[in-house]
Amino acid sequence: MNKEELDLLKKVEETTDEMNKYFRRKGKSVFNRYPLIFALVVVVGATLMSQGIKELLFEIPFFNNSPFAMFLSGILILIITGTLYKKLDK
């Protein structure tokens, strides 16, 4: 690479850093000004998603008739995702 290409890459990196700093400042100010509103929105979103999944599971006859099977399926899913997380963490 010649000097002009290196200077251009350096300029692009500096511009990107400046943009990231600018957007980071703008984003933080909104979260810092309204933390309660954002917390409530997150709680409502998580609750709606949880209830939606619950209602979908109750639509499946196998799970609706056997809560123990639902419990065991949940445990199995947690074991599989935990094992997968440990493998991906390495």
CYANA upper distance limits for C-alpha pairs under 8 A (distance plus 0.5 A):
  1 MET  CA      5 GLU  CA      6.77
  1 MET  CA      6 LEU  CA      7.38
  2 ASN  CA      6 LEU  CA      7.04
  3 LYS  CA      7 ASP  CA      6.63
  4 GLU  CA      8 LEU  CA      6.67
  5 GLU  CA      9 LEU  CA      6.73
  6 LEU  CA     10 LYS  CA      6.61
  7 ASP  CA     11 LYS  CA      6.60
  8 LEU  CA     12 VAL  CA      6.73
  9 LEU  CA     13 GLU  CA      6.71
 10 LYS  CA     14 GLU  CA      6.68
 11 LYS  CA     15 THR  CA      6.63
 12 VAL  CA     16 THR  CA      6.60
 13 GLU  CA     17 ASP  CA      6.63
 14 GLU  CA     18 GLU  CA      6.72
 15 THR  CA     19 MET  CA      6.73
 16 THR  CA     20 ASN  CA      6.66
 17 ASP  CA     21 LYS  CA      6.70
 18 GLU  CA     22 TYR  CA      6.68
 19 MET  CA     23 PHE  CA      6.68
 20 ASN  CA     24 ARG  CA      6.45
 21 LYS  CA     25 ARG  CA      6.75
 22 TYR  CA     26 LYS  CA      6.89
 23 PHE  CA     27 GLY  CA      6.47
 24 ARG  CA     28 LYS  CA      6.55
 25 ARG  CA     29 SER  CA      6.83
 26 LYS  CA     30 VAL  CA      7.40
 27 GLY  CA     31 PHE  CA      7.17
 28 LYS  CA     32 ASN  CA      6.44
 29 SER  CA     33 ARG  CA      6.52
 30 VAL  CA     34 TYR  CA      6.78
 31 PHE  CA     35 PRO  CA      5.97
 31 PHE  CA     38 PHE  CA      7.64
 34 TYR  CA     38 PHE  CA      6.99
 35 PRO  CA     39 ALA  CA      6.58
 36 LEU  CA     40 LEU  CA      6.62
 37 ILE  CA     41 VAL  CA      6.68
 38 PHE  CA     42 VAL  CA      6.68
 39 ALA  CA     43 VAL  CA      6.70
 40 LEU  CA     44 VAL  CA      6.55
 41 VAL  CA     45 GLY  CA      6.54
 42 VAL  CA     46 ALA  CA      6.57
 43 VAL  CA     47 THR  CA      6.54
 44 VAL  CA     48 LEU  CA      6.58
 45 GLY  CA     49 MET  CA      6.66
 46 ALA  CA     50 SER  CA      6.57
 47 THR  CA     51 GLN  CA      6.59
 48 LEU  CA     52 GLY  CA      6.49
 49 MET  CA     53 ILE  CA      6.71
 50 SER  CA     54 LYS  CA      6.66
 51 GLN  CA     55 GLU  CA      6.61
 52 GLY  CA     56 LEU  CA      6.65
 53 ILE  CA     57 LEU  CA      6.66
 54 LYS  CA     58 PHE  CA      6.87
 55 GLU  CA     59 GLU  CA      7.00
 56 LEU  CA     60 ILE  CA      7.62
 57 LEU  CA     63 PHE  CA      7.04
 57 LEU  CA     64 ASN  CA      7.81
 58 PHE  CA     63 PHE  CA      6.80
 58 PHE  CA     64 ASN  CA      5.42
 59 GLU  CA     64 ASN  CA      7.40
 60 ILE  CA     64 ASN  CA      6.62
 61 PRO  CA     65 ASN  CA      6.55
 62 PHE  CA     66 SER  CA      6.75
 62 PHE  CA     69 ALA  CA      8.47
 63 PHE  CA     67 PRO  CA      6.53
 63 PHE  CA     69 ALA  CA      6.90
 63 PHE  CA     70 MET  CA      5.99
 66 SER  CA     70 MET  CA      7.18
 67 PRO  CA     71 PHE  CA      6.70
 68 PHE  CA     72 LEU  CA      6.69
 69 ALA  CA     73 SER  CA      6.51
 70 MET  CA     74 GLY  CA      6.70
 71 PHE  CA     75 ILE  CA      6.84
 72 LEU  CA     76 LEU  CA      6.61
 73 SER  CA     77 ILE  CA      6.67
 74 GLY  CA     78 LEU  CA      6.74
 75 ILE  CA     79 ILE  CA      6.70
 76 LEU  CA     80 ILE  CA      6.69
 77 ILE  CA     81 THR  CA      6.62
 78 LEU  CA     82 GLY  CA      6.43
 79 ILE  CA     83 THR  CA      6.62
 80 ILE  CA     84 LEU  CA      6.59
 81 THR  CA     85 TYR  CA      6.49
 82 GLY  CA     86 LYS  CA      6.78
 83 THR  CA     87 LYS  CA      6.82
 84 LEU  CA     88 LEU  CA      6.64
 85 TYR  CA     89 ASP  CA      6.43
 86 LYS  CA     90 LYS  CA      7.35
